Amino acid sequence: MRFSIARTNLKEILPLRNLFLQENNFQIRYNAYHERGWTDSYLILSNNEKIGYGSVKGKESSNSRDTVFEFYIIPPFRNKSSEAFAELLHASGSSFIECQSNDKLLTSLLYEYATDINSDVILFEDNISTNLSLDKIIFRKRMDDDTIFGHQSEPVGNYVLESGNEITATGGFLLHYNFPFADLYMEVQEGHRRKGLGSYLIQEIKKQCYISGRIPAARCDMNNIASKATLIKAGFKIAGYILQGKIKNAPVFT
């Protein structure tokens, strides 16, 4: 079986990408890259039939296109995924693969076609409902006249924790991920860390996320021990990792 690869646009791959999203029923970290114009799209064809697609982004820059980060083949042709992927690599000229370890298809191809595989990001999904509580701590929506402490890493969220008329933490959830998932984030004022505020805030934001019709998810850097502990205490569990690898010389199928 021979495959052909055709450079195309986002609209052309959407029916196939909808199948990809349905099959991989979890938050896709780079979902918004498509709409932002930071990707190149390729159709995978067999006898002129559209049987799959691949998407390529930049490893370090939104202007470059050197990293395969999405790949999908419809189930009747799934046994030929390796051959189709090799053709995509040749057509796109990609040098890297980046995928989520919970994306089983692309992960298997990563280990087949890449070397120097590593990870620096942990992915989380909701696991259990928690019942954390803190005395004299108020969870509420942020108001326009709130005095917010300087943030070092995360944006100022739509929700805050208040203690004695002082805002001690803020957080929220981002909606530019594949529906119905949302990405939770928070930051605790430096002088109030290690008091359980982060886990309590994430617990309460999770509730608001569900009320809004979204499923909470989260991520953190591999070496961020404090954030990992905070998320797990608030009821999340590890769902996977962002894996990266450098492409080896791909075989040519004849």
N, C-alpha and C positions, 0 to 999 in steps of 0.2 A: 504493500500500500504506500502510495506516494502522497505527500502533503504539499500544499502551497501556502505561502504566507503573503497576506496582502495588507499593506499599511492602510489604515482607515481612520475613522473618527469615533468619538464616544457614542454618538447616536447609533452607529451600526453595531456596536458590541453590546448595547444595553439589554436586548433580550437574553443573550447568553450570560451577561453579568448578573441579571436578576436570578438566573438559575444558580450561579455561583454563590450569591448572597443567601439564597434559600437553603442550599446545601450546607454552607458554612454559617450556621446560625449563631454567630458571635460577632462582637465588635471588630470591625476592620480598621486598623490604626490609620492607614493612608487613604481612607475612603474619599476624603475631600480633595485629594490631589487631582482627581479626574475633572471635577467641576472647575477647579482653579486653573486648568490648562497646563498642569505640570507633568503631563504624561503623554506618551505616544501609545496608540492602540494598534493592534494587529489582529486581523481575522485569520483563523486557521481553517483551511478548506481541504476537503477530500472529494475529488470528482466534482468540483465547483459547489459542493454543499458546505454550508457554514457549520462546523462541528466544534468550534472552540475559539478562544481568544487569548491573547497575552497582552500585558501592559508593562511599560517600561518607564521608570522615573530616573532622576538623578540621585546618585549616592550622596553627594555632598551639596549639590546646588539644584535649585528648581529649573535652572536653565539647561542643564545637561541631561542626557538620556543614556545611562549606562548600566541600569540595574533593573532586572526583571523582578517585579514584586507581585504580580497577579498572573495566574495561569489556570485556564479551565478547559476541560474537554468533556463533552457530553458522555454519559455512561456507556452508550453502545460502542464508543471508540476509545474508552478509557484504557484498554489493554495496549493501545498504541501511543500512550502518552509520552513515553521516552523519545520515540522517533519524532513526534510532532514538536516536542520541546527542543530537540536538537535543531530542527529547521527554524524555529523561532530565534534561537540563539544566533544562528548564522545570519538570518535576515535582519535582526535588530543590531547586531554588532555589540551586544552587551558584554560587559566584563564582570558583572557581579550579579548575585541573586540575594534578595532580602525577603524573608517570609516570616509568617507567624507559625510557631511550631504546632498550633492547633489546626492549621491548614495542612491536612495530611498529604494531599497530592503534591503541592509544591515543596513541602518539606522532604518528601521522598526523593524528588528530583534534585533538591539542593544537595543531599548527601551523595547522589549519583554523579552530579556534574560539577561540584564545587569543592574547594579545599580551603584551608585556613578558616574553618567555620567557628564563629564566635557569637556571643550575645552580650548586650549591655542594657536590655530593657526587659522587665517582667510585666506580664499581662495578668489582670485579675478579673474574675467574674463573681457575681454575688453568690453566696453560699448559704448563709443562715441569717435569721433575724436575731438581733441582739437587743438587750434591754439595759443598756448602760445609762447611768444617771449621775449627775454631778450637782452638789448642793450650791445654791446661789448662782447658778449659771443659767442665763436666758438664751434660748435659741430663737432667732426671729429673722425676718427679712431685713436687709440693709436699707436704711433710709438716706435720702439725699443729704441730710445735714449731719450724718454720722462722721465723727473724726476717726479716720482709719490710719493705722500704723503703716510705716513704710514696708512694702513687700519686697522680698529679695528674689523670689523665684516664680511665684504664681500670680495670676491676675487677681484683682480685688473681686471677690465673689458677690453674689446676690444675697447671700445669707451670712449671718454673723453670730458669734457668741459674745454675750455681754456679761461682764462681771463688775459690779459696783460702778456702773455708768461708764465703764471702759470697754472698748471693743478689743477682745483678746485673740480672736481668730475670725477668718472669713473663708468662704468656700462657695462652690456652686457646681453646675454641670454644663458641659458643652454639648451642642446639638448638631454639629457638623459631621457626625459619624452616621453609618448606615442605620436606618430606622429598623427597630425601635430602640437602639442602644444610645446611651449617653455616657460621657466621660466625666467622672467626678474629680475634683481637685480641691485643695484647701491649703491654707498657710496659717500657722500659729505664731503670734508675736513672740519674739525670741525669749523674752523674760518669763513667758508663761508656758514654755515647753516642758515635756516630761510630767505633765499633770493629768493626762488623759483627755485633754481638750480635743485633740485631733480626731481620736476615735469616736468620741461623742458627736462631734460635728459631722463626720462622715456618716454615722448612723442616722442622724436626723436628715441629712441631705438625701440619703438613699430613699427615705420615706417620701420626700418631696418629688424626687425623680419618678417614683412609681405613680404618685398622684397625677403627675403631668403626662402619664401614658408612656413613659420611657423605662427601659431596663438599665439599671446602673452597671457600669464597668469602670475600670481604672487601670493605671499603669504607673510604674516608677522605675528609676534607674536601678540596675542590678546591685550597686554598692550602697544604695540608700536604705540602710538597715532600719532607720527610724520610720520611714514611710511604709516600708513593707510590714513592719510590726503593727503600725497604726491601721492599715487596711485590713489585715487579718483579724485584729481585735474587733473591728467594726463589722465583721461578718463576711468579708471577701475571702476567696481562695485563689491560689495561683491557677490560671487557665492556660498559660503558655509563656513563650519567650519570643522576642524578635531575634531571628537568626540571620546572620550575614555570612556570605562566603564568596570567594573569588573563583570565577569559572575556570575550570581546566579546559584543555583542548577537547572540544565536543566531537564525538565520532560522526562520520558521515554515513548515513544509511542509504543503501542502493537497492 
